[in-house]
Amino acid sequence: MVIPLKIPTCDQFTDQELVDFCLSNPDLYVERDEKGQLYINMSPTHLLTSANNSELNGELFWWNRRTKTGKVFDSNGGFFLKDSSMRAPDLAWVKKERWDALTKAEKKSFAYLAPDFVLELQSDTDSLPELKLKMEKWILNGVRLAWLVSTNTQKTYVYRPEQVTIEKDFTEKLSGEDVLEGFEVVLSDILEY
């Protein structure tokens, strides 16, 4: 399917222009890095990646439904970060108090807010070194806990501020630690790879 892009004439989008661009092109998955470079993806993921992403979203969703401690976001939720990037992780969670502090207008746009937790799931077309760099940028922008899930290596790379990245095998229990209190999952129980 051919989708025409509606791009305004400018060297670099302001935040509002980026929001307008995304609203004008709802079929595109758009991110902006800290240098203003846009990354646009419009191809769907493979079914296996999509199924695994749904499993991960479901685990966090049901934990959050029980605890009522925050808000869960899928890959369509964009966040403006302090380095001027706009990122949309595969899965994110924001603590309830921080979500409740946003205005209705902020909730209906891309909020200037780093999620408390993000998860990125490596797809077949993703470069692991590039994703690892992206995870470090999430942490530098205020994310408190980040998981990079790689079905290729069957490892989860756990990122925390000012801590060494930890590698966990899919057979090991992952903990939400003090960010997602009480959340635990063994990825080999829910993912297909």
Backbone bond lengths (Angstrom), bond angles and torsions (degrees), N, CA, C in turn:
res aa  C-N    CA-C-N  psi(-1)  N-CA   C-N-CA  omega(-1)  CA-C   N-CA-C  phi
1 M - - - 1.453 - - 1.522 108.45 -
2 V 1.316 116.98 134.30 1.460 122.61 178.23 1.520 108.39 -96.05
3 I 1.326 115.59 127.22 1.463 121.08 179.67 1.517 107.55 -118.89
4 P 1.335 117.55 118.55 1.467 118.86 178.96 1.528 110.79 -71.94
5 L 1.334 115.70 135.33 1.456 120.70 176.68 1.514 109.50 -88.37
6 K 1.318 115.67 138.37 1.459 121.71 176.12 1.520 107.22 -108.66
7 I 1.331 116.38 95.00 1.455 121.21 -174.12 1.523 110.12 -111.80
8 P 1.326 118.13 120.94 1.455 120.33 175.90 1.536 110.38 -67.85
9 T 1.326 116.56 156.45 1.465 120.00 178.88 1.525 109.27 -83.87
10 C 1.328 115.54 107.25 1.458 121.44 176.41 1.524 108.26 -166.55
11 D 1.319 116.45 156.00 1.459 120.37 179.63 1.527 111.25 -74.61
12 Q 1.315 115.65 -38.25 1.455 120.25 -178.09 1.514 108.56 -149.01
13 F 1.317 116.30 136.60 1.461 121.11 -179.42 1.525 111.31 -72.71
14 T 1.326 115.41 139.76 1.456 119.64 163.25 1.528 106.04 -73.81
15 D 1.328 116.84 171.32 1.465 119.03 178.43 1.524 111.06 -59.91
16 Q 1.346 117.21 -43.53 1.461 119.77 -179.12 1.527 111.38 -66.87
17 E 1.326 117.32 -37.69 1.467 119.93 177.00 1.526 110.81 -64.33
18 L 1.325 116.39 -36.06 1.462 119.54 177.34 1.527 110.71 -65.91
19 V 1.316 116.91 -43.37 1.473 120.36 176.14 1.526 109.65 -59.57
20 D 1.337 117.19 -46.62 1.468 121.31 179.71 1.526 111.21 -60.82
21 F 1.338 116.69 -42.39 1.464 121.04 178.33 1.525 110.43 -60.10
22 C 1.330 116.77 -46.11 1.465 120.66 179.74 1.530 111.50 -63.05
23 L 1.326 116.87 -40.81 1.465 120.33 178.52 1.529 111.74 -67.55
24 S 1.337 116.72 -32.35 1.464 121.15 178.63 1.522 112.61 -76.02
25 N 1.322 116.59 -18.10 1.467 122.21 -177.18 1.530 109.98 -131.76
26 P 1.341 117.30 65.73 1.462 120.41 -172.64 1.526 114.67 -66.53
27 D 1.325 118.48 -14.04 1.464 120.43 -179.89 1.521 112.85 -85.35
28 L 1.326 116.55 -2.61 1.454 120.24 -178.10 1.524 110.80 -101.44
29 Y 1.301 115.82 147.54 1.456 123.47 173.16 1.529 105.09 -102.23
30 V 1.335 117.14 111.71 1.467 122.04 -171.53 1.522 110.72 -119.52
31 E 1.328 115.34 136.65 1.460 122.00 169.97 1.530 107.26 -133.96
32 R 1.328 115.67 157.08 1.469 121.53 176.34 1.517 107.82 -128.04
33 D 1.344 116.49 132.16 1.461 117.84 178.00 1.526 109.88 -84.98
34 E 1.322 115.78 179.86 1.462 121.18 -175.22 1.531 112.83 -68.51
35 K 1.331 117.89 -13.06 1.469 121.63 177.85 1.523 112.15 -95.39
36 G 1.325 117.71 -0.62 1.455 121.84 179.73 1.518 113.87 93.78
37 Q 1.336 117.70 -1.37 1.465 121.96 -179.97 1.526 109.96 -71.96
38 L 1.341 116.14 129.85 1.462 120.42 177.58 1.522 110.47 -88.71
39 Y 1.318 115.31 142.31 1.459 122.66 173.65 1.516 106.73 -120.63
40 I 1.320 115.63 120.33 1.458 120.68 -174.20 1.522 109.01 -121.01
41 N 1.326 115.05 130.17 1.454 121.36 177.63 1.509 107.79 -131.06
42 M 1.303 116.54 131.24 1.457 119.03 177.96 1.513 112.07 -128.62
43 S 1.335 116.78 2.79 1.452 117.90 179.25 1.521 109.18 -91.28
44 P 1.325 117.30 140.27 1.460 119.33 178.23 1.526 110.59 -70.71
45 T 1.322 115.92 160.29 1.461 120.64 177.00 1.522 108.85 -81.16
46 H 1.326 115.26 166.04 1.458 119.85 174.20 1.517 108.86 -64.46
47 L 1.324 115.91 157.30 1.464 119.89 -178.21 1.522 112.29 -60.10
48 L 1.338 117.64 -38.42 1.458 119.48 -178.87 1.528 111.03 -64.48
49 T 1.335 117.13 -42.39 1.463 120.57 176.96 1.520 110.24 -62.73
50 S 1.328 116.48 -43.42 1.462 120.81 179.35 1.525 111.47 -62.31
51 A 1.327 116.89 -42.91 1.463 120.57 179.33 1.528 110.59 -64.28
52 N 1.330 116.76 -43.63 1.469 119.98 178.99 1.521 111.30 -64.09
53 N 1.325 116.89 -40.03 1.460 120.61 177.94 1.532 110.25 -62.68
54 S 1.324 116.70 -40.01 1.472 120.43 178.09 1.523 111.17 -64.36
55 E 1.324 117.22 -40.39 1.471 120.73 177.81 1.530 110.68 -60.95
56 L 1.338 116.10 -45.05 1.467 120.10 -179.75 1.525 110.88 -64.77
57 N 1.331 116.97 -43.94 1.461 121.19 177.03 1.522 110.68 -60.28
58 G 1.329 116.46 -42.48 1.461 120.76 -178.83 1.516 112.71 -62.65
59 E 1.331 116.85 -43.10 1.463 120.79 178.80 1.528 111.08 -58.07
60 L 1.336 116.04 -48.96 1.464 119.43 -178.62 1.526 111.25 -69.36
61 F 1.329 116.13 -38.91 1.468 120.23 179.03 1.526 110.84 -58.81
62 W 1.336 117.91 -48.71 1.464 119.99 -176.37 1.516 112.01 -69.11
63 W 1.335 117.33 -36.10 1.464 119.48 174.28 1.528 109.67 -61.44
64 N 1.327 117.05 -45.82 1.462 121.36 -178.80 1.528 111.59 -67.02
65 R 1.316 117.22 -35.25 1.471 120.47 177.58 1.519 109.82 -61.88
66 R 1.336 116.73 -39.36 1.476 120.62 179.03 1.526 111.76 -71.11
67 T 1.341 117.19 -43.02 1.463 120.57 -172.73 1.529 113.25 -87.95
68 K 1.343 116.61 -25.60 1.472 121.89 -178.28 1.544 111.57 53.02
69 T 1.339 115.65 41.91 1.462 119.97 -175.52 1.520 114.26 -102.07
70 G 1.324 117.80 -4.37 1.458 118.69 -178.01 1.510 112.75 -174.05
71 K 1.322 114.96 -159.04 1.463 122.39 -178.72 1.524 108.09 -128.02
72 V 1.345 116.46 134.77 1.460 123.36 179.06 1.522 108.79 -101.34
73 F 1.344 116.37 138.97 1.465 122.01 -179.51 1.518 109.69 -126.63
74 D 1.332 115.61 139.29 1.458 119.64 175.08 1.529 109.61 -90.17
75 S 1.302 116.92 -169.01 1.467 121.38 -173.03 1.526 113.98 -70.34
76 N 1.307 118.31 -3.58 1.468 120.91 177.82 1.519 113.44 -88.16
77 G 1.333 117.99 -7.34 1.463 121.42 -177.58 1.517 111.57 -89.46
78 G 1.336 116.05 121.32 1.460 121.12 -179.46 1.516 112.24 -101.89
79 F 1.328 116.12 146.11 1.462 122.82 -178.85 1.528 109.36 -129.53
80 F 1.343 116.39 127.19 1.462 120.59 170.57 1.528 107.29 -80.63
81 L 1.324 115.91 129.00 1.462 120.82 -177.06 1.513 110.97 -109.77
82 K 1.340 116.22 164.75 1.461 120.48 -173.61 1.524 113.40 -64.92
83 D 1.346 118.97 -20.15 1.470 120.67 177.67 1.528 112.43 -84.67
84 S 1.322 118.15 8.68 1.466 128.72 179.48 1.525 113.60 79.78
85 S 1.327 117.53 6.26 1.462 119.34 175.05 1.526 109.88 -80.91
86 M 1.331 115.05 164.34 1.461 122.15 170.71 1.515 105.30 -128.12
87 R 1.302 115.27 116.36 1.462 120.75 -175.65 1.523 110.14 -121.27
88 A 1.334 114.31 152.17 1.460 122.01 177.34 1.527 107.67 -133.10
89 P 1.333 118.04 97.18 1.469 120.11 -178.42 1.525 111.04 -72.59
90 D 1.324 116.30 165.43 1.463 120.16 177.28 1.520 111.26 -63.93
91 L 1.327 115.98 -31.09 1.457 121.76 -179.08 1.524 107.79 -153.91
92 A 1.317 116.54 137.81 1.467 120.02 179.04 1.524 109.21 -143.55
93 W 1.323 114.45 158.95 1.462 121.41 176.64 1.522 107.76 -142.32
94 V 1.343 114.79 136.32 1.459 122.10 177.89 1.523 107.78 -123.66
95 K 1.319 115.46 132.68 1.465 122.40 178.64 1.531 110.01 -57.49
96 K 1.323 116.60 141.08 1.465 123.37 -174.43 1.530 112.84 -52.98
97 E 1.324 117.82 -45.21 1.466 120.72 -177.79 1.529 111.31 -61.43
98 R 1.324 116.90 -37.69 1.457 120.64 179.61 1.524 110.61 -72.16
99 W 1.330 117.10 -38.60 1.467 121.10 177.00 1.521 109.92 -64.80
100 D 1.315 117.16 -45.78 1.465 121.56 -178.29 1.529 112.26 -64.29
101 A 1.338 117.66 -24.06 1.465 121.31 179.55 1.526 113.01 -76.96
102 L 1.339 117.33 -13.00 1.464 120.36 178.69 1.525 110.35 -77.08
103 T 1.319 115.60 147.56 1.463 120.34 174.68 1.524 109.20 -76.29
104 K 1.316 116.62 165.96 1.467 121.25 176.40 1.527 110.04 -60.38
105 A 1.339 117.11 -39.61 1.469 120.94 179.02 1.527 111.16 -63.26
106 E 1.331 117.47 -39.58 1.469 120.91 178.23 1.526 110.72 -66.60
107 K 1.316 116.57 -37.74 1.464 120.66 179.32 1.526 111.65 -68.86
108 K 1.317 117.03 -24.23 1.471 121.06 -179.52 1.528 112.06 -95.38
109 S 1.318 117.41 14.54 1.463 121.98 178.52 1.524 107.63 -138.76
110 F 1.317 116.81 -154.71 1.463 122.05 170.87 1.519 105.88 -97.79
111 A 1.298 116.66 114.61 1.461 120.21 -176.18 1.527 110.70 -76.07
112 Y 1.332 115.29 150.65 1.462 122.05 172.39 1.521 106.37 -82.68
113 L 1.319 114.47 85.48 1.455 119.83 -169.43 1.520 109.38 -162.84
114 A 1.313 117.01 129.61 1.466 121.08 171.21 1.520 107.44 -89.00
115 P 1.325 118.09 128.16 1.458 119.07 176.99 1.533 110.50 -59.97
116 D 1.309 116.18 158.53 1.464 120.37 175.05 1.533 110.21 -74.59
117 F 1.329 115.96 -33.58 1.461 122.39 -178.52 1.516 109.19 -137.15
118 V 1.331 116.57 137.96 1.467 121.15 171.47 1.520 109.31 -133.63
119 L 1.318 114.44 152.41 1.448 122.19 174.59 1.519 107.70 -133.19
120 E 1.314 116.02 132.92 1.457 122.20 172.84 1.524 106.85 -119.00
121 L 1.332 116.60 131.58 1.456 123.42 178.88 1.516 107.82 -106.56
122 Q 1.321 116.99 119.36 1.462 120.89 -179.31 1.522 109.68 -68.02
123 S 1.336 115.95 125.07 1.459 120.79 174.30 1.527 108.58 -95.75
124 D 1.319 117.15 174.31 1.464 121.24 -178.12 1.524 112.74 -61.15
125 T 1.309 117.16 -26.96 1.470 120.13 -177.23 1.520 113.01 -94.65
126 D 1.326 118.41 -3.79 1.465 121.84 -178.90 1.524 111.08 -84.27
127 S 1.318 115.43 140.31 1.460 122.09 173.35 1.528 108.63 -87.13
128 L 1.332 117.28 125.54 1.462 120.43 -179.46 1.527 111.86 -61.21
129 P 1.355 120.17 -44.62 1.469 118.82 177.45 1.540 112.98 -59.81
130 E 1.331 117.52 -38.93 1.473 120.09 178.23 1.522 111.00 -66.47
131 L 1.325 117.07 -40.16 1.468 120.06 177.97 1.522 111.54 -65.82
132 K 1.330 117.12 -37.38 1.470 119.91 177.94 1.531 110.21 -63.20
133 L 1.323 116.95 -40.02 1.464 120.85 176.59 1.532 110.41 -64.13
134 K 1.317 116.29 -41.34 1.470 120.71 177.80 1.529 110.81 -60.99
135 M 1.330 117.24 -39.75 1.461 120.85 179.66 1.520 110.63 -64.35
136 E 1.332 116.44 -40.82 1.464 119.88 177.69 1.529 110.63 -61.86
137 K 1.336 116.43 -36.67 1.473 119.93 178.24 1.523 111.00 -68.33
138 W 1.335 116.99 -37.04 1.471 118.65 175.12 1.525 109.77 -56.83
139 I 1.330 116.16 -47.74 1.468 121.01 -177.70 1.528 110.69 -63.63
140 L 1.339 117.50 -44.40 1.466 121.12 179.27 1.524 112.18 -61.49
141 N 1.320 117.11 -24.46 1.462 121.62 -179.59 1.527 113.56 -92.56
142 G 1.332 117.72 5.33 1.458 119.66 172.42 1.515 116.74 113.76
143 V 1.331 119.16 -1.23 1.461 120.34 176.35 1.528 108.20 -68.10
144 R 1.333 116.11 136.97 1.466 120.50 -175.13 1.526 113.51 -91.15
145 L 1.323 117.20 -24.70 1.458 121.79 179.28 1.521 107.45 -151.10
146 A 1.340 116.33 131.90 1.468 120.39 -179.31 1.521 109.35 -139.37
147 W 1.331 115.27 137.18 1.458 121.16 177.46 1.518 109.23 -119.01
148 L 1.307 116.52 128.15 1.457 123.26 170.54 1.520 106.35 -104.94
149 V 1.322 116.59 113.57 1.455 122.43 -176.17 1.524 108.39 -101.68
150 S 1.336 116.13 120.45 1.461 121.24 -179.25 1.519 109.81 -118.82
151 T 1.336 116.49 108.68 1.463 119.29 176.04 1.526 110.16 -71.43
152 N 1.337 118.08 -22.67 1.467 120.81 177.88 1.526 111.23 -64.49
153 T 1.338 117.12 -43.22 1.470 121.16 -179.19 1.527 111.69 -96.94
154 Q 1.321 116.70 -9.44 1.465 124.05 -175.04 1.521 110.53 54.86
155 K 1.340 113.36 43.32 1.464 121.23 178.56 1.523 109.37 -134.25
156 T 1.319 114.16 152.78 1.459 121.73 169.95 1.519 106.44 -114.11
157 Y 1.324 115.14 131.08 1.456 121.74 178.66 1.525 106.24 -101.45
158 V 1.331 116.48 117.72 1.462 122.61 -173.97 1.524 108.76 -101.21
159 Y 1.337 115.54 123.90 1.468 123.09 -178.00 1.512 109.70 -113.53
160 R 1.344 115.10 135.68 1.468 123.29 174.15 1.520 107.76 -137.37
161 P 1.331 118.25 151.88 1.473 119.50 176.26 1.529 111.35 -58.35
162 E 1.302 114.83 135.62 1.461 123.05 174.78 1.527 113.67 54.67
163 Q 1.345 116.58 31.42 1.463 120.95 175.91 1.523 109.03 -131.95
164 V 1.307 115.68 155.37 1.458 122.16 176.40 1.533 108.10 -70.59
165 T 1.325 116.24 139.96 1.463 121.21 176.85 1.525 109.43 -64.08
166 I 1.326 114.95 134.29 1.465 121.46 179.75 1.519 108.42 -107.21
167 E 1.334 116.67 138.68 1.462 122.27 174.83 1.516 108.90 -102.62
168 K 1.328 115.79 130.50 1.464 120.72 178.22 1.529 108.16 -124.08
169 D 1.338 116.56 133.22 1.457 120.85 173.75 1.530 109.05 -69.77
170 F 1.325 116.28 153.43 1.462 120.64 179.55 1.525 112.80 -59.67
171 T 1.326 117.90 -22.47 1.469 120.64 -179.85 1.524 112.56 -81.70
172 E 1.333 116.75 -10.85 1.465 121.14 179.16 1.526 110.45 -87.84
173 K 1.320 115.67 149.93 1.464 121.04 178.02 1.526 109.92 -74.18
174 L 1.334 115.72 129.91 1.457 122.11 172.64 1.521 108.40 -96.35
175 S 1.313 115.86 140.03 1.456 121.04 -179.60 1.524 109.87 -119.60
176 G 1.323 115.36 141.89 1.454 120.82 174.35 1.507 112.78 -76.01
177 E 1.317 116.04 -0.61 1.459 123.51 176.07 1.527 110.83 52.12
178 D 1.336 117.97 -136.89 1.467 120.76 -178.41 1.524 112.39 -88.64
179 V 1.334 117.45 2.13 1.470 120.91 178.77 1.529 109.71 -92.50
180 L 1.329 116.07 -54.98 1.472 122.33 176.70 1.531 106.58 -107.75
181 E 1.300 115.67 73.43 1.472 120.47 -172.42 1.525 111.71 -59.98
182 G 1.339 114.47 125.36 1.459 120.37 178.75 1.522 113.81 88.00
183 F 1.320 118.52 -5.32 1.462 120.83 179.27 1.518 109.44 -85.21
184 E 1.338 115.94 125.38 1.452 122.05 177.20 1.521 108.60 -140.20
185 V 1.336 115.70 146.37 1.454 120.13 178.80 1.529 108.99 -155.27
186 V 1.321 115.31 145.30 1.468 122.96 171.74 1.515 105.13 -111.52
187 L 1.330 117.09 110.49 1.462 120.58 -172.00 1.519 113.27 -64.36
188 S 1.328 118.51 -29.41 1.466 119.27 178.32 1.535 111.51 -64.56
189 D 1.339 117.18 -19.15 1.470 121.16 178.18 1.526 112.82 -79.44
190 I 1.343 117.18 -21.49 1.475 118.62 -172.93 1.524 114.64 -122.75
191 L 1.330 118.39 -18.74 1.469 120.12 -175.84 1.522 111.04 -102.36
192 E 1.320 114.55 150.10 1.460 121.77 172.94 1.523 107.19 -110.14
193 Y 1.327 116.65 133.80 1.471 120.66 -177.70 1.511 110.96 -148.94
